[in-house]
Amino acid sequence: MFKQVDLGESLKQHFGFDTFKGNQETIIRNLLDGNDTFVLMPTGGGKSLCYQLPALIMPGTAIIISPLIALMKNQVDAMRNFSEEDGVAHFLNSSLTKSAIVQVKEDVLAGKTKLLYVAPESLTKDENIAFLKQITISFYAVDEAHCISEWGHDFRPEYRRIRPIISEIGEAPVIALTATATPKVQHDIQKNLGMLNAKVFKSSFNRSNLYYEVRPKTDATKEIIKIIKANTGKSAIIYCLSRKKVEELAEMLVVNGIKAVPYHAGMDASSRAANQDKFLMEQVDVVVATIAFGMGIDKPDVRLVIHYDIPKSLEGYYQETGRAGRDGGEGRCITFYSYKDIVKLEKFMQGKPLAEQEIGKQLLLETVGYAETSVCRRKVLLHYFGEKFEMENCECCDNCMHPKEQFDGQEAIQKVLKVVNEVKEKFKSDHIIHILCGTLNNATKSYKHDELSLFGCGDEEDDKYWNAVVRQSLVEGFLSKDIENYGLLKLTDKGLQYMQKPYTVMLTKDHDFDNDDDEAPVGGTAALDNALFNMLKELRKQMAKKKELPPFVIFQDPSLEAMATYYPVSLEELQNIPGVGAGKAKRFGKEFVDLIKKHVEVNEIDRPMDMVVKSVANKSKNKIAIIQGIDRKVLLNDIAESKGLSMDELLKEIESIVYSGTRVNIDYHIDEVMDPEHRDEIFYFFKEEAETDDIQAALEELGENEYSEEEVRMVRIKFISEVGN
């Protein structure tokens, strides 16, 4: 019936385009022929057109089931721009007033409306089902179809009820569309929508213009400011997992002269919409957002997508990074990774149903694998979505640009395959690795796998090493993961052949992010200017002599190292150095910044951008409460208890306060818990004998049997506070 339609002419007439992208035309033809259609097309590939054009051509109204109100409004506005008739597209959801709903229904019944967008929650309402039964439906389109799958990154229970509702309203072809789906998710969607026989159109997931990079999460905020400032005027999206972090980071960017706005579900709808519009209209360059932002936002020239926190799944990661470079231009995707974030995400899952926890855990493991791997990131990402990337080096990810040393993995791969075979392909990778490492735990004991001849056959290496081997065996196609029982390792035909006839396969060890601190202080980095560091030490020595103080009272070594790395040239910048507060900068800082300024000018040094980072005033409620408690002469153990801190944690907080230049008086507590003679001896040691403020060195000198660490720390606080501040 529609074969006579000239699709090229319709495309030009309705949308003004001369040609279709990718396989858009074949997809549209399949739908026009009345067939169920499954479309897997990356962000920016032109999914929407696959249902918009047929909706305009076919008689009746197309029902577009879409998850986000903001996205519907965006799409409806876009469709109205292409048509002279405003009624051509409408949405039906909870944001409409009663009179607006009446208008929508009138337009639909009058045959004016070709596309009716509904949220899955609206679709299931009895009055809407009754209304939709009265009209001719051309087809149903399920957009963002990954929401159907519990394996997707955005599980929505209402999406699981779509099929029965469609059957109740009236049968018509179904087109399901998504930008991210692993083979497992695809199967889950098709099964749930009752469209296992649908024709599947799968576009390549390879976005060749995107550059992927994972960095250790060390001083991430400063790093981000540096990246944004090096790309002034370019549009960027920064993703954080918590609303609190979104607010904090947006504030930090603004303080540092970057045009940025926050976006998260906790904001009221009008603020969210206003911030989204500012970004689209380029009144701001950066949006800091939770994943609530970006679905269906058609801004083609986003140049940077930064993940401050690693996402919960690779689907989420792929979809979010996919918002970069949609116009085919530059798109840099930088992720900050620390394993601590994974531990946090696992904690969030506690309390959910066990099945959901298990799924979430498996998805997290895939994300960890992606972050830690040293293999081409494009290859790993495409393999996850069931696509093979043939090139050895994509030349557009950090691992390919800076390859790690490789080793012959033949023997290691064979060990992995043999263990998988030995346990009848019924276990996940962590259990296989426990067998290889010879780990005695409940699982290996209860299955009697500690009695296998292969148990401990790889104990010369750790679990990180074996994780890398298993992951690369999957990418090489020697192993696969069972779609139905997610995570069970299976041998492929290629793997079975490899066991018979092994050959050299080069593998790389994973990155080691274990030692990376979340927001570690700067200093001690490779960029340390040794000449300046020695000059600063000399200045400190002279000043100490003049003021008759031990040098460490003025500034500690880590502070000098940071100065010799970041070159602060004003007292304001000096306060961003670890261990330097306003008081200390005021008291000792002028000579130091003068020296640094002169050194920078004489040697024509380009200062790193990070140094210009201004910090938002420290709002630590703990610090304020501790100072107030000390002012009221509350005993330290009572302050610790009231704040839920251990004594060690409380002393660390007080040390941080006094080392930054704030004076506190804890004499009342020391007098209560210490012998005056002990106190005076420790004080005298720090004033006259100590070369450093190191506690261990002090204990060795004073005698560990006579003095406790806690006593020495308390007197050191008293000493620094009285003499240095």
Order of alpha helices (4+ residues) and beta strands (2+ residues): alpha-alpha-beta-alpha-beta-alpha-beta-alpha-beta-alpha-alpha-beta-alpha-beta-alpha-beta-beta-alpha-beta-alpha-beta-alpha-beta-beta-alpha-beta-alpha-alpha-alpha-alpha-beta-alpha-alpha-alpha-alpha-beta-beta-alpha-beta-alpha-alpha-alpha-alpha-alpha-alpha-alpha-alpha-alpha-alpha-alpha-alpha
